[in-house]
Amino acid sequence: MNFITPKNKKGQKITWLISHQTRLLVKHYAMYSEYSEDEVVDEFLKNLWLDEGFQNWLAKRRNKKRLLDGFFSANINQVEEEF
């Protein structure tokens, strides 16, 4: 039997200005995927970790450990292995 795991998303409301086109894209993708708009944006933005330029920049930061703690307080070991 597979158990349901909690999402454990410590979400915060934020305010960003985005274009009307982007708003419609997120809205319709959420309808297509049957996820909420918040979940679509959250999952998509996690793809920023695939940007090698960002990974290199982050690896060179003096306060890398503190930054990673803020990004992944629960999964820090996995992220540190990549750097």
MODELLER restraints for C-alpha pairs under 7 A, 6 or more apart:
rsr = mdl.restraints
at = mdl.atoms
rsr.add(forms.Gaussian(group=physical.xy_distance, feature=features.Distance(at['CA:26:A'], at['CA:37:A']), mean=6.15, stdev=0.5))
rsr.add(forms.Gaussian(group=physical.xy_distance, feature=features.Distance(at['CA:26:A'], at['CA:40:A']), mean=6.95, stdev=0.5))
rsr.add(forms.Gaussian(group=physical.xy_distance, feature=features.Distance(at['CA:27:A'], at['CA:37:A']), mean=6.08, stdev=0.5))
rsr.add(forms.Gaussian(group=physical.xy_distance, feature=features.Distance(at['CA:30:A'], at['CA:36:A']), mean=5.57, stdev=0.5))
rsr.add(forms.Gaussian(group=physical.xy_distance, feature=features.Distance(at['CA:30:A'], at['CA:37:A']), mean=5.29, stdev=0.5))
rsr.add(forms.Gaussian(group=physical.xy_distance, feature=features.Distance(at['CA:30:A'], at['CA:40:A']), mean=6.20, stdev=0.5))
rsr.add(forms.Gaussian(group=physical.xy_distance, feature=features.Distance(at['CA:49:A'], at['CA:55:A']), mean=6.79, stdev=0.5))
rsr.add(forms.Gaussian(group=physical.xy_distance, feature=features.Distance(at['CA:58:A'], at['CA:64:A']), mean=6.46, stdev=0.5))
rsr.add(forms.Gaussian(group=physical.xy_distance, feature=features.Distance(at['CA:59:A'], at['CA:83:A']), mean=6.09, stdev=0.5))
rsr.add(forms.Gaussian(group=physical.xy_distance, feature=features.Distance(at['CA:68:A'], at['CA:76:A']), mean=6.58, stdev=0.5))
rsr.add(forms.Gaussian(group=physical.xy_distance, feature=features.Distance(at['CA:69:A'], at['CA:76:A']), mean=6.30, stdev=0.5))
